[in-house]
Amino acid sequence: MEKFIKILLPIILVVLIISLFLKPRSEKRMENIAHKELNNYLGEGFDTTNYNVVGPLVDTKNAEYASFQWYKVLPWGDTASIYIDVFKRINSFSWRDKYFWPRITMNYQWNYLLGSISKLEDVLPLRFKEKVYLNAQLRLYPNHETPTDSTKLSISPDRLFFFLEEGFFRVLDKRENHTIVEFFEPVGDIIYMNGNKVDTISSVGAKVYVNDYLEVLIEPYKVPENLW
């Protein structure tokens, strides 16, 4: 009997390894893992009542992993999404193998679900320091266009001003005539010379100008490293 058990145990161990690790996870099992990962993420310091996400949308076409997407349509029409990729097979027996650690990614719009972090008055440049009450009179510059040929807005000025009103930005620096801010998503392109060719980078940074008529002009800006 003892000899039989010694023979049987390795066989059972091999079967367990094959069934638990070498055999691809079922879609149902991967979805359960993704749900657990989502709940763990949303429970870490966030008010889960702000989310009310819909999903998951399931994509199993990738050979390595299945992707599970939860989303919420924002009031202005954009969609905030979170993606959890659960790997189908084990690649090694290391605990750091991707098999044991689902991958979580979010799009830029997900940041809006975390709430505002600033107030409209925060965009007032230094010369308005003693006139914070003026924030109620701020309005978008008429026929707003980007003020230079080397920048181009990718989000409409009306939408950007709405983000300022809602506090969806962070102040990085204040100057006499403008304030440098970071938005929650890229707001425009910066066009610059890179050697002999013209390159373009997308930026979440912007300069916010306020003139004497309390009109706001927003220009995409490549923020220097020392301001981050």
N, C-alpha and C positions, 0 to 999 in steps of 0.2 A: 504493500500500500504506500509506504513511504517513497519507494522507488518510482511508483506511478505518479505521485504528487510532484516529485522533482522533475519528471518529464513533462507533466501537464502545465506547470507554472510558466516555463518559458513560452510554451505555445499560447497560453492565455495572454501573456505579456505582448507577444508579437501581434496577436489579433487586436488587442486594445490600441497599440500604436498605429496600426493600419486604420482602424475604425475612427480613432479620435484625431489623428494628425495627417496621415498620408492620404486618406480618402477625402475628397473635396467636401466642404461644408454644404449642407443643403441650403436652399434659398430661405426657408423658414428659419433655420438656425442663424443664418447671417442677419436676417431682419431682427431677430430677438437681440442679437449682439448690438446692432445699430441702435435699437430702441434704448437699451441699457446705457450705451455711451452717450446718447442724446440727453437722457435724464440726468446722468452724472454731470454733464457739461452745464445744463441749464440750472442745476442746483448749486453751482459754485459761485455764490455771491451775487446772483442775479435774481431779480423779482420775476418769477416765471409767469406771473399774470400779464406781463407786458408782451408776451410772445404770441400765444394762440396760433401756433403754426399749423399748417395743413400738410399731410403726407403720411407715409413717404411715397415719393415717386421712385420706382426701382429700375435700375439699369444693370443688367448682368452680361452685357455684350463683351466687356473686357475679360481677357483670359485669366488675369491675375486676381481681380477683385470685383465685387458687386458694389455699386454706388447707390446710396439711399439719400434722397433729397427731401428736406422739409422746407416749406416756404411760407411767406406771408406777403400779400399784396399791400403795399403802402398806400396811404391816402392819395398820393399824387401819381400813382400808377406804376411806379417801379416795384420790383419784386425782391424782397430780402430772402436769401437762401442760405441754408447750411447743408453741407454734404458730409456724409460719413461713409468712407470706403472700408469695407470689410474684406479681408483677403481670404481667398478660397482655399488655398493649400499652404502647408508649412514648407518653408524653403531651407530651414536648418533647425537644429535643436537648441539654438541659442535663445535665451529668454527675451533677447532684444529683436528677435525675428518679427517682421511686420505682421505675421500671422496672429501674434498675441496683442498687437496694438493697432486698433482701428485708426484710420487717418481722418482727421476732422479739418474741414476748410469751410470758410464763409466768403460770400462776395462782399463788396464794399457796402452794399445797401443794408447788410445785417447790422452795421454800426448804428443805424437809426433806431433800432429796437432797444438799444441800451439807453436811449434818452438824451436829452440836451445836456451840454456841459458848460454853456456860456449864456450871456444875455446880449441883446442887441446893442446896448450901450457900450459894451466892451470894444466895439469896433471904432469908437471915436478916437481920432489921433490925439497926440499930446496937447495940441493947441486948444482942444475942447475940454481939457482936464477939469475945469471948474464949471462945466456946463452939461453935466450928465443928463439933466432933465430934457435936453434937446433930443434925446434918443426917440422920443415919441413923435418927433417931427421929421425923422429921417425918411427919405424916399429914394427910389431908384432914379439914377440919372436918365433924363429923357433920351430916347433913341440911343440907348446904351450900345457901345461897341468897344472892343478891346482897344486900348489907347496906343498900341504899338504894332508895327508890322511883324514883329518877331514872336507874337503871342496870338493864340486863337482859342476862344472859349469852346468847350465841348458840351457845356450845359447852359441853358438859356439864362440870361441875366435875371429874369423874373424868378426863376427857380432858385438861383443862388441867393437872391435877396430874401426869398422865403426861408431858406436855410439859415440865414443870418437872424431873421426875426424869431425863428424857432430855437435858436441857440445851438444849432448843429455845426459848431466850429470851435476851434481852440486858438486863443491868441498866442503868438510866438514872440512878437516884438511890437513895440509902439514907437513910431517916429513922429516928427512934428506935423507932417501933412498926411500920413497914411499909417495904417496898421497892417502888419503881416500876420496872416491867419492860416490855419490848416483846416481844410474841410474834411468831411468823412469819406469822400471819394474824389478821384481825379476830376478837376474842373476845367482843364484846358491843356493845350500843348505849348511847349516852349520850343521855338525854332532857333537853332544856333549852328555856327560853323564848327565842324570837327575836322581839323586839317583842311583838306581840299573839298570836303563834301558837306552837304547840309544835313544835319540830323534833327530829329524831333523827339522830345521826351514828354511824357504825360506827367502832370503835377497835381498834387492835392493842395499845394500852397497857392496863396494869392495875396496881392496887395489890395487893400481896401482904402480908397481915397474918399474923403468927405470934403466937399467944397463949402464956400460961405453960404450957399443956399441950402445946405444940409442934404445935398444930393450925393448918392453913393455910386462910385465907379469901381468895378471889380476887374483886376488884371491878373491873369495866371502868372505865377512867379516861382522860379527855382530857388527854394529856400536853402541858404547856406547851412553846412553841416553843424556849425556852432549854435544854431538856433533850435535844433531839434532836441 
